[in-house]
Amino acid sequence: MASGNSIENRIMAPPPVFLSSLNEVLKNRQQQQQKKEPVGCDDSGKIVAGGDAVSKKEEDLRPSVLVTSGDGIGASGLRYLVEALVNGGRCNVNVCAPDEDKSWISHSVSTRETLVASTVDIKGATAYESSGTPSDCVSLGLSGMLFPGVKPAMVISGIHKGSNCGHHIIYSGTVAGAREALLNGVPSIAISLNWKKDESCDSHFKEAAEICLPLIYAALRDIEKGAYPRDCLLNIDIPTRPSVHKGFKVTRQSMSRLLASWQAVTSQRHLSGQFMSREQSLGIQLAQLGRAASAAGAARRHMSGKKNVEVESVAVTKPGKPESQNGVIKKYFRVQFSEHECGEKDDELDSGTLEEGFVTVTPLGLTSNVDVETRTSTAAWLDTVLSLESPEGV
């Protein structure tokens, strides 16, 4: 397994014992591929995984893994990951994930609302969907309230549809799920697939899950031994073509990002909480406007108690033109991101290494410390400011 030549001191790389354990698991897995069998049950009711029957007692001794995803409970990446873990038969799988796509939501938590958790049927796993965020799901899943008596050995967040390199890490709900686990003292891994339009397909999630299994097994083994790095989470990005990846490589977080551009839209694009795409026909837009108008009229008739029929009209505004209601000006905008990332490219950084075809493993900590030079220059600046004789000199 290849690794970067230099890693910043503030970022912990996996210790050699962990990497050697990973190599051992990779070798064993390659030898077992030819005799791999699907998970099922034999006549005695024992769980069968990879050709071996697992008794209920043995199942209870297996480590438990909590799975979540910023993409939601129905995302293909999560489903293929859970399927791979269940088929592997080496751990018990619990799932708690948002009931809808909540990527790009970062580490937000739901403090002003009651969360709802509902059971979901996922073969071989105990699964719930939640109305909360990815970090909510992990916090709830680790609390013992949702899975009584279960103490997960590891949290795995993913597989996210799209890379999580560079600044994406800040916005990512998937990485936030792994970070929440680390905040609670539980080892965690975030997994993302470098999805590209017209190149990627759902089967690539299955390949990505299979690629990550040896790393997950090595982590579970070293967690039990106390050899796993506990001061960081591992952010793993899988290249666009997983089956032909060039190997694993430890990297640093880059500064790559997508440029944001804001566009003015009409107020009608905001109706019913949805934006209309440019490709929608005039008939669809008129139908949506009609439904909105009818709903508005019905609401007013209900509130006023009137029984007469009213005809409602909805004004059409040009994009960017302010809409005034009772002296309050409303403007409507929508953000769009560029398709191509900008930022540094280096063989030690996650984004460039991922584009080269490597599986990137980026250790991430909980602090946002800057380097010594930046701290020194900040201290000098602050000293200058505080030494000024009067506020007017600032």
N, C-alpha and C positions, 0 to 999 in steps of 0.2 A: 504494500500500500504506500503510495507516494504521500509526501507531506511537504508543507511550505518550508523554506529554509530558515525563516525567522518569524517568531511570533511575539507580539508585544507582551511585556511583562504583565500588563494588567489583564490580559486574556489568558485563561488557563487552557492548555492543550491536554488532551487525554494522556494519562501516564503510560509508559511503555508496557506495563503489565496488562493494561486494557487493550492496547493495540495488538499485543501478542495473542490475547484471548480472542480477539476478533479474527485474526488470521487462522486460529485453530478452528473456530466455528465455520469459517468460509471453506476450509478444507474438508471438514466433516460433512458439510451440507452438499458439497460437490459429489462426495462419495455416495450420499444417500439419494441423489436425484433419481437414479435408475429404479430404485425399489420404493419410491414414494407412492403412498396410497391415500385416497381421500378419507376424511373423517367420517365416521359412522358409528353404528352400535352393533355389537355382536349379539348372539342369542341370550347371553347372560345379562344383557343390559349395560355392559361396560362400554365406555367411550373408546372408540378406535381412532388413533391418529398416527399416520405414517406406518401402519402395519402393526402397531403395538396397542394392546388393550389397556385402558386406563381405568382403574377401579375408582369408586366414589371416594374412598379414603385417599388414594393417590391424587385425585383431582383436588381435594381439600388442601393437600400439601403444596400444590403448585402455586407460584406467585400470581398475584392479581395485577392486571394492567387496566388503567382507566384511559379510554380513548375519547377524544373530542375533536372538533374541527370548526374553524371559522366559517367554512362553507355550508354548514348545516347538516342535519341528521340524514337528509336524503342525498347528499353529495356522493358522486361516484368514488371519489378519493377515499372517503371514510369507509364506504361499504367494502371496497376492495381491500383496504387495510385490515378491517375487522375479519373479513373472510380469510385472509392469509394467516392472521394470528390464531383464529379458531382452528383452521386446518393444520396448523403447525402443532397444536396440541401441547404446547409447553407452558401455557399460562391460561388463567381464567380471565375472561374479557368482560369488562363492564363498560358501558357507553353512556355518556351524557353529553349531548350536543344541542346547539340552538335549533329551534323548530323551523328556521329559515336561514337563508344566506346572510351571515353577519361578518363577512370579510371587511377589511378596511375600517373596522370599528375600534381597533387598537385595544387598550386595556381598560375599557369602560366597564363600570359595574352598575347594577340596578339597585339603587338605594331608595328610590321613591315609589316602588311598585312591588306588588306581590308576584313572585315567580310561580309559574305553573309547570309541573313536570308530569309528563304522560308517558305511559309505557309504549314501546315500539317493538314490533316483532322483527328481530334480526337473528337469524339462525345461529345457535351456539353461543350467543352472548346475552347478557342482561342489559337491556337498553332503555333509555329514557330520552325523550326530547324535551327541551326546556324553553320557556319564553325569554330566558335571559341571554346574556352575552357569552362568548367562549370562556372568559375568565370567571363569570358566574357559574358556568357549568362545572368547571374544574373545582372551584371552591366548594360548591354543593356536593360534588362527587366525592371529595376528600373528607367531608364533614362527618360522615357516618350516618347522616339522616336519610340519604337516598339509598345507600347500600349498607345496611346495618351489619356490623361485625366484619366489614371488609376494609382492609388497610392496603391500598395499592402500593406495590413496590415501585411502580413507574407510571408516569403519565405520557401518553403519545398523542400529539396534536397533528391532525392532517388526514389525508394527504391533500394539501391545498392546491387548487387549480391556478397555477401561476408561480413564478419564482418569488422568493422572499429574501432577496439580497439587498445590500445597501440600505437605503432609506425606507425600503418596503418593510423592513423589520419594525420600524417605528409605528407604521400604520396597521400592521398585520394583526388580525384577530386570532389567527392560528398560532403565531409566535406568542401572543399574549396568553393563550391557554397554557402553553408550556412554561411561560414565565410565572404565572400564578402558582403552578405546581412548585417551582423553585422557591417562591416566597413562602410556601408552606413546608419547605424542607424535603420535598419529594423529587427525586431525579426525573428529568423530563427530556423529551425529544420533540422537536417540531420538524415536520416533513413537508416539502413542497415539490411540485413537479413544474419544470419550466415549460409550461403549456404555450404553444404557439398556434395561432389560427392557421388553418389549412395544412398543418403538419401533424398535430396531435390528435389522438382519439382516446376513447375511454379505456381501451385495452392497455394503454401506456400506464394507467394507474395500477393495473394488476402487476405489470412488470416492475414498477417502482416499489410496490409493496414487497415483492419477492426479493428485490435488491436490498431492502432495508432489514429484512428478517435476520440475517446473520449479525448485523450490528445490534439489533434489539436483543437477540439471544445473548450476545457477548456482554451487553450492558446488564441484563438481568443476572447473569452469572457473577459479574464483578460487583454488583450491588450487594449480593449475598456475602461475598468475600470481603466487602469493605474496600475494594480497590477501585471503585468507580469515582470519577471526579464529582464532588458534591457542591462545588462552588460555582458551577456554571450549568447552563442547558446547552444541548447540542442542536444547532439549527442546520438541518440537512436539506440540500437542494439537489434534485435529480435532473440530469440533462434531458433535453427534449426527446432524444431517442434513447430511452433507458437501456434497451437490450444491448446496445453497442457502446456503453459508457467505457471510459478509459481507466477507471479505478477510483478509489477514494483519495481525497486530498484535504488536509487540514488547512483552512484559510482564515483570513481576517475579514471583518466587515468593511465593505467599500463605501464610497460616497455616491454610488450610482442611484439614479432616481428618474422618474418620469415627470416631464414638464406639464404643469397644469395650465389650462386656459379656460376662462369663464365666458360663457355665451349668454346673451340676453334671449329669453324666450317669452312667448305670449302667456297670459294668465291661464288660458285654456289648457296649456300643457301641465298645469298644476292641478287640474280638476281630478277629483277622486284619488288624490295622492299619487298619480301616475303622470309621466311625461309622454307626450305623443312623439313618435319618431317622424323623421322627415318623409319616410316612405309611406306613411299611412295615407289612405285615400281621403278625398274630401267627404265621401259618404260616411266613412267611419268617424271622422272628426265631427260631422254634423250629428251623427247618432249619439256620440258621447256628450256633445253639448246639449242635445235634447234631453238625455237622461239626467244630466246635471240640473237643467232647468226644471224638469218635472219634480226632481227630488227637492229642490229649493222651494217650489210652490207647495208641495205636500207638507213640508215642514212648517211653512208659515200658516197654512190652513189648520194644521193640527194645533199650533200654538194659539191662534186667534179664535178657533172654534167656528170659523166661517164654513158654510156648506156650498157656497157658490163656486163655480168653475173659474179658474184663473188661467190666463195665458202668460207664460213667463218668457222673458227675452234675456239673452246673454250677450253682452257686448263683446265684440272682437277687437283686441288691441294689437298693435304692431309690436314686434319684438323690440324690447328695450324702452318702449314708450310707457311712462309712469301711469299707473292706475290710481285715481284719487277717490277715496271713500271717506266722507265725513272729515275732510281735511287731512286724512292720513294717506301718504303716498306709498304705494306698493310697487316694487319692481321684482321681476322674476328672472332668475339666472340658473344655469346648470353648468357644472364643471365637467370638462373632458380632459383626458390625459393622452399624451403623445404615445404612439406605438413603440417608439424606439427610446431606449434609455440613454441618458447622458451621464458622464462622470468618468473617473479614472478606470483604466484597465491595467491589471497587473497580475502576474501569475501567482501572487501570494494573496490576492483579494478574491472574494467570493464570486462577484459577477463575471469577471474575466475568465476565471477558472471554470465556471459553469459553462460558459459559452464554448470553451475548448473541449467540452465533453466529459469532464470529470464530475463525480459526485462530490459536492463540497460539504465539508463538515466544519461549521464555524462555531466555536465555543463562545457563548454570550453570558456575561455576568449581570448582576442586578444594579450595579452602579454605573454612572455615566461620567467617570473620571476622565479628565483631560491629561495630556502629557505634562511633564515637568516644565518644559519651556513655556507652555501656555500659562501654567499656574504662576510661574515667575514673572512673566510680563503683566499678568493681571494684578499681582501684588504690587508691582512697581507703579502701575497706573493708579491703583487705589491709594497708595502712599502719596502720590502727587496730588490727588484730589483732596485728601484729608489735610494735607499740609498747607493748602491755600489759606490766606489770611481772611478772606471774606467770600460769601456765596457769589458775589458779583464777578469774581474771578474765574468761576467755573465756566 
